[in-house]
Amino acid sequence: MRALLVRLTAITAVLAALLSGLVSAATHASWIVTVLRAAIAFVLVAAVGIGFGLILMRTALRRHYEEAHPASRRARGNR
C-alpha cells in the first residue's frame, strides 16, 4: 500500500508540474516564471500526498496494534 501511495503521489506531482508548465508557456510567461510555477505545483502536490500518506499509515498502524493487543477488561478513559 505504501508503494502504491508513493507512486500515485509522484505521478500526480509530475502531472501537476507539467500542466502548470504548459499553462504558463501557453500564456507566454518567461522561462523563469514557468519553471518556478511548475516547481511550486510539484512541491505542493507532493506535500499533500506525503501528508495524506502519513495519515493513512498512522491509521493502519493503529488498527494493526489494536488487533494485536486487545484492550484489557479494565475500563479506560477516552484518550
DSSP file (Angstrom, degrees, kcal/mol; ACC not computed):
  #  RESIDUE AA STRUCTURE BP1 BP2  ACC     N-H-->O    O-->H-N    N-H-->O    O-->H-N    TCO  KAPPA ALPHA  PHI   PSI    X-CA   Y-CA   Z-CA
    1    1 A M     >        0   0    0      0, 0.0     4,-2.3     0, 0.0     5,-0.2   0.000 360.0 360.0 360.0 -40.3    0.0    0.0    0.0
    2    2 A R  H  >  +     0   0    0      1,-0.2     4,-2.4     2,-0.2     5,-0.2   0.909 360.0  49.9 -62.6 -42.4    2.8    2.4    0.8
    3    3 A A  H  > S+     0   0    0      1,-0.2     4,-2.5     2,-0.2    -1,-0.2   0.895 110.4  50.6 -64.6 -39.6    4.5    1.8   -2.5
    4    4 A L  H  > S+     0   0    0      2,-0.2     4,-2.7     1,-0.2    -1,-0.2   0.917 110.7  48.8 -63.0 -43.6    1.2    2.5   -4.3
    5    5 A L  H  X S+     0   0    0     -4,-2.3     4,-2.2     2,-0.2    -2,-0.2   0.895 112.3  48.0 -64.8 -41.0    0.7    5.7   -2.4
    6    6 A V  H  X S+     0   0    0     -4,-2.4     4,-2.4     2,-0.2    -1,-0.2   0.916 112.8  49.0 -65.3 -42.8    4.2    6.9   -3.2
    7    7 A R  H  X S+     0   0    0     -4,-2.5     4,-2.4     2,-0.2    -2,-0.2   0.921 112.3  47.2 -63.8 -44.9    3.8    6.0   -6.8
    8    8 A L  H  X S+     0   0    0     -4,-2.7     4,-2.5     1,-0.2    -1,-0.2   0.888 112.2  50.6 -64.8 -38.9    0.5    7.8   -7.1
    9    9 A T  H  X S+     0   0    0     -4,-2.2     4,-2.4    -5,-0.2    -2,-0.2   0.925 111.8  47.2 -64.0 -44.5    1.9   10.9   -5.3
   10   10 A A  H  X S+     0   0    0     -4,-2.4     4,-2.2     2,-0.2    -2,-0.2   0.919 113.7  47.2 -64.7 -43.7    4.9   11.0   -7.6
   11   11 A I  H  X S+     0   0    0     -4,-2.4     4,-2.4     1,-0.2    -2,-0.2   0.924 113.8  47.6 -64.2 -44.2    2.8   10.7  -10.8
   12   12 A T  H  X S+     0   0    0     -4,-2.5     4,-2.4     1,-0.2    -2,-0.2   0.892 111.3  50.8 -65.0 -39.9    0.3   13.3   -9.7
   13   13 A A  H  X S+     0   0    0     -4,-2.4     4,-2.1     2,-0.2    -1,-0.2   0.907 111.6  47.4 -65.3 -41.2    3.0   15.7   -8.7
   14   14 A V  H  X S+     0   0    0     -4,-2.2     4,-2.6     2,-0.2    -2,-0.2   0.912 112.2  49.9 -66.2 -41.9    4.8   15.3  -12.1
   15   15 A L  H  X S+     0   0    0     -4,-2.4     4,-2.6     1,-0.2     5,-0.2   0.895 110.3  50.5 -63.7 -39.2    1.5   15.8  -13.9
   16   16 A A  H  X S+     0   0    0     -4,-2.4     4,-2.4     2,-0.2    -1,-0.2   0.905 111.2  48.6 -64.6 -40.5    0.7   18.9  -11.9
   17   17 A A  H  X S+     0   0    0     -4,-2.1     4,-2.5     2,-0.2    -2,-0.2   0.914 113.0  47.6 -65.5 -42.6    4.1   20.3  -12.7
   18   18 A L  H  X S+     0   0    0     -4,-2.6     4,-2.6     2,-0.2    -2,-0.2   0.923 113.1  47.9 -64.2 -44.2    3.7   19.5  -16.4
   19   19 A L  H  X S+     0   0    0     -4,-2.6     4,-2.4     2,-0.2     5,-0.2   0.917 112.8  48.4 -63.2 -43.2    0.2   21.0  -16.6
   20   20 A S  H  X S+     0   0    0     -4,-2.4     4,-2.4    -5,-0.2    -1,-0.2   0.910 112.4  49.3 -63.3 -42.1    1.4   24.2  -14.7
   21   21 A G  H  X S+     0   0    0     -4,-2.5     4,-2.4     2,-0.2    -2,-0.2   0.896 111.1  49.4 -63.7 -41.0    4.3   24.5  -17.1
   22   22 A L  H  X S+     0   0    0     -4,-2.6     4,-2.3     2,-0.2    -2,-0.2   0.907 111.8  47.9 -65.7 -42.0    2.1   24.1  -20.2
   23   23 A V  H  X S+     0   0    0     -4,-2.4     4,-1.3     2,-0.2    -2,-0.2   0.915 113.3  48.3 -65.6 -41.7   -0.3   26.7  -19.0
   24   24 A S  H  <>S+     0   0    0     -4,-2.4     5,-2.2     1,-0.2     3,-0.2   0.903 112.8  48.0 -65.1 -40.2    2.5   29.1  -18.2
   25   25 A A  H ><5S+     0   0    0     -4,-2.4     3,-1.4     1,-0.2    -1,-0.2   0.869 107.5  56.0 -67.8 -35.5    4.1   28.5  -21.6
   26   26 A A  H 3<5S+     0   0    0     -4,-2.3    -1,-0.2     1,-0.3    -2,-0.2   0.792 105.3  52.1 -66.9 -27.3    0.7   29.0  -23.3
   27   27 A T  T 3<5S-     0   0    0     -4,-1.3    -1,-0.3    -3,-0.2    -2,-0.2   0.330 117.0-116.3 -90.1   8.2    0.4   32.4  -21.7
   28   28 A H  T < 5 +     0   0    0     -3,-1.4    -3,-0.2     1,-0.2    -2,-0.1   0.860  54.6 166.8  60.5  40.0    3.9   33.3  -23.0
   29   29 A A      < -     0   0    0     -5,-2.2    -1,-0.2     1,-0.1    -5,-0.0  -0.444  44.2 -91.7 -76.6 158.4    5.4   33.7  -19.5
   30   30 A S     >  -     0   0    0     -2,-0.1     4,-2.3     1,-0.1     5,-0.2  -0.254  36.1-110.0 -67.1 162.0    9.2   33.9  -19.2
   31   31 A W  H  > S+     0   0    0      1,-0.2     4,-2.4     2,-0.2     5,-0.2   0.815 117.6  56.1 -67.5 -28.6   11.0   30.6  -18.7
   32   32 A I  H  > S+     0   0    0      2,-0.2     4,-2.6     1,-0.2    -1,-0.2   0.933 109.9  45.1 -67.1 -44.2   11.9   31.5  -15.1
   33   33 A V  H  > S+     0   0    0      2,-0.2     4,-2.7     1,-0.2     5,-0.2   0.898 112.9  51.9 -64.9 -40.0    8.3   32.1  -14.2
   34   34 A T  H  X S+     0   0    0     -4,-2.3     4,-2.2     2,-0.2    -2,-0.2   0.933 112.9  43.4 -62.0 -47.1    7.3   28.8  -16.0
   35   35 A V  H  X S+     0   0    0     -4,-2.4     4,-2.5     2,-0.2    -2,-0.2   0.902 114.1  51.2 -66.7 -40.4    9.9   26.8  -14.1
   36   36 A L  H  X S+     0   0    0     -4,-2.6     4,-2.4     2,-0.2    -2,-0.2   0.923 111.2  47.3 -63.9 -44.2    9.0   28.5  -10.8
   37   37 A R  H  X S+     0   0    0     -4,-2.7     4,-2.4     1,-0.2    -1,-0.2   0.906 112.9  49.2 -63.4 -41.1    5.3   27.8  -11.2
   38   38 A A  H  X S+     0   0    0     -4,-2.2     4,-2.3    -5,-0.2    -2,-0.2   0.904 111.7  48.8 -65.4 -40.5    6.0   24.2  -12.2
   39   39 A A  H  X S+     0   0    0     -4,-2.5     4,-2.6     2,-0.2    -2,-0.2   0.907 111.3  49.3 -66.3 -41.2    8.3   23.7   -9.2
   40   40 A I  H  X S+     0   0    0     -4,-2.4     4,-2.6     2,-0.2     5,-0.2   0.920 111.3  49.6 -64.2 -42.6    5.7   25.2   -6.8
   41   41 A A  H  X S+     0   0    0     -4,-2.4     4,-2.3     2,-0.2     5,-0.3   0.916 111.8  49.1 -61.4 -42.9    3.0   23.0   -8.2
   42   42 A F  H  X S+     0   0    0     -4,-2.3     4,-2.5     1,-0.2    -2,-0.2   0.940 112.9  46.3 -61.1 -48.0    5.2   19.9   -7.8
   43   43 A V  H  X S+     0   0    0     -4,-2.6     4,-2.5     2,-0.2    -2,-0.2   0.902 112.7  49.7 -64.9 -42.0    6.1   20.7   -4.2
   44   44 A L  H  X S+     0   0    0     -4,-2.6     4,-2.1     2,-0.2    -1,-0.2   0.937 114.0  43.9 -63.9 -46.3    2.5   21.5   -3.2
   45   45 A V  H  X S+     0   0    0     -4,-2.3     4,-2.3    -5,-0.2    -2,-0.2   0.901 114.5  50.1 -67.1 -39.2    1.1   18.3   -4.7
   46   46 A A  H  X S+     0   0    0     -4,-2.5     4,-2.5    -5,-0.3    -1,-0.2   0.902 109.9  50.9 -64.7 -39.9    3.9   16.2   -3.2
   47   47 A A  H  X S+     0   0    0     -4,-2.5     4,-2.4     2,-0.2    -2,-0.2   0.903 110.7  48.3 -65.1 -41.0    3.5   17.8    0.2
   48   48 A V  H  X S+     0   0    0     -4,-2.1     4,-2.5     2,-0.2    -1,-0.2   0.919 112.7  49.0 -64.6 -42.8   -0.3   17.0    0.2
   49   49 A G  H  X S+     0   0    0     -4,-2.3     4,-2.3     2,-0.2    -2,-0.2   0.892 111.5  48.7 -63.8 -40.3    0.4   13.4   -0.9
   50   50 A I  H  X S+     0   0    0     -4,-2.5     4,-2.3     2,-0.2    -2,-0.2   0.921 112.3  48.5 -65.8 -43.5    3.0   12.9    1.8
   51   51 A G  H  X S+     0   0    0     -4,-2.4     4,-2.0     1,-0.2    -2,-0.2   0.916 112.0  48.8 -62.4 -43.1    0.7   14.3    4.5
   52   52 A F  H  X S+     0   0    0     -4,-2.5     4,-2.3     1,-0.2    -1,-0.2   0.900 110.7  51.8 -62.5 -41.0   -2.1   12.1    3.3
   53   53 A G  H  X S+     0   0    0     -4,-2.3     4,-2.6     1,-0.2     5,-0.2   0.888 107.4  51.8 -63.5 -39.9    0.2    9.1    3.3
   54   54 A L  H  X S+     0   0    0     -4,-2.3     4,-2.3     2,-0.2    -1,-0.2   0.900 110.1  49.1 -63.8 -40.0    1.3    9.8    6.9
   55   55 A I  H  X S+     0   0    0     -4,-2.0     4,-2.1     2,-0.2    -2,-0.2   0.924 113.0  46.9 -65.3 -43.8   -2.3   10.0    8.0
   56   56 A L  H  X S+     0   0    0     -4,-2.3     4,-2.5     1,-0.2    -2,-0.2   0.910 113.1  48.2 -65.1 -41.8   -3.1    6.7    6.3
   57   57 A M  H  X S+     0   0    0     -4,-2.6     4,-2.7     2,-0.2     5,-0.2   0.889 110.1  52.2 -67.0 -38.2   -0.1    4.9    7.6
   58   58 A R  H  X S+     0   0    0     -4,-2.3     4,-2.2    -5,-0.2    -1,-0.2   0.922 111.5  47.1 -62.0 -43.3   -0.8    6.2   11.2
   59   59 A T  H  X S+     0   0    0     -4,-2.1     4,-2.4     2,-0.2    -2,-0.2   0.911 112.6  49.0 -65.0 -42.4   -4.3    4.8   10.9
   60   60 A A  H  X S+     0   0    0     -4,-2.5     4,-2.3     1,-0.2    -2,-0.2   0.915 112.4  47.7 -64.7 -42.7   -3.2    1.5    9.5
   61   61 A L  H  X S+     0   0    0     -4,-2.7     4,-2.5     2,-0.2    -1,-0.2   0.886 110.8  51.9 -65.8 -37.3   -0.6    1.1   12.3
   62   62 A R  H  X S+     0   0    0     -4,-2.2     4,-2.5    -5,-0.2    -2,-0.2   0.932 111.3  46.4 -64.6 -44.9   -3.1    2.0   15.0
   63   63 A R  H  X S+     0   0    0     -4,-2.4     4,-2.0     2,-0.2    -2,-0.2   0.901 112.3  51.1 -64.1 -40.1   -5.6   -0.6   13.7
   64   64 A H  H  X S+     0   0    0     -4,-2.3     4,-2.1     1,-0.2    -2,-0.2   0.923 111.8  47.0 -62.6 -43.9   -2.8   -3.2   13.5
   65   65 A Y  H  X S+     0   0    0     -4,-2.5     4,-2.3     1,-0.2    -2,-0.2   0.906 110.8  51.7 -65.2 -41.2   -1.7   -2.5   17.1
   66   66 A E  H  < S+     0   0    0     -4,-2.5    -1,-0.2     1,-0.2    -2,-0.2   0.851 111.9  47.0 -66.0 -33.4   -5.3   -2.6   18.3
   67   67 A E  H  < S+     0   0    0     -4,-2.0    -1,-0.2    -5,-0.2    -2,-0.2   0.866 114.6  46.3 -73.5 -35.7   -5.8   -6.0   16.7
   68   68 A A  H  < S+     0   0    0     -4,-2.1    -2,-0.2     1,-0.3    -1,-0.2   0.816 122.0  35.9 -75.7 -30.6   -2.6   -7.4   18.0
   69   69 A H  S  < S-     0   0    0     -4,-2.3    -1,-0.3    -5,-0.2     3,-0.1  -0.808  83.2-154.5-126.2  88.9   -3.1   -6.1   21.6
   70   70 A P        -     0   0    0      0, 0.0    -3,-0.1     0, 0.0    -4,-0.0  -0.252  32.1 -93.0 -63.8 152.8   -6.8   -6.3   22.5
   71   71 A A        -     0   0    0     -5,-0.1     2,-0.0     1,-0.1    -5,-0.0  -0.310  42.0-115.2 -65.5 145.8   -8.0   -3.9   25.1
   72   72 A S        -     0   0    0      2,-0.1     4,-0.1     1,-0.1    -1,-0.1  -0.276  24.6-109.4 -75.5 169.0   -8.0   -5.1   28.7
   73   73 A R  S    S+     0   0    0      2,-0.1     2,-0.2    -2,-0.0    -1,-0.1   0.730  90.6 101.9 -72.5 -21.3  -11.2   -5.5   30.7
   74   74 A R  S    S-     0   0    0      1,-0.1     2,-0.2     0, 0.0    -2,-0.1  -0.431  83.1-114.3 -66.3 132.7  -10.3   -2.6   32.8
   75   75 A A        -     0   0    0     -2,-0.2     2,-0.4     1,-0.0    -1,-0.1  -0.482  35.5-168.0 -70.6 134.7  -12.2    0.5   31.8
   76   76 A R        -     0   0    0     -2,-0.2     3,-0.1    -4,-0.1     2,-0.1  -0.920  20.6-113.5-121.8 149.8  -10.1    3.2   30.4
   77   77 A G        -     0   0    0     -2,-0.4     2,-0.2     1,-0.1    -1,-0.0  -0.355  44.7 -86.4 -74.5 160.3  -11.0    6.8   29.7
   78   78 A N              0   0    0      1,-0.1    -1,-0.1    -2,-0.1     0, 0.0  -0.460 360.0 360.0 -66.8 137.2  -11.0    8.2   26.2
   79   79 A R              0   0    0     -2,-0.2    -1,-0.1    -3,-0.1    -2,-0.0   0.413 360.0 360.0-105.4 360.0   -7.6    9.3   25.1
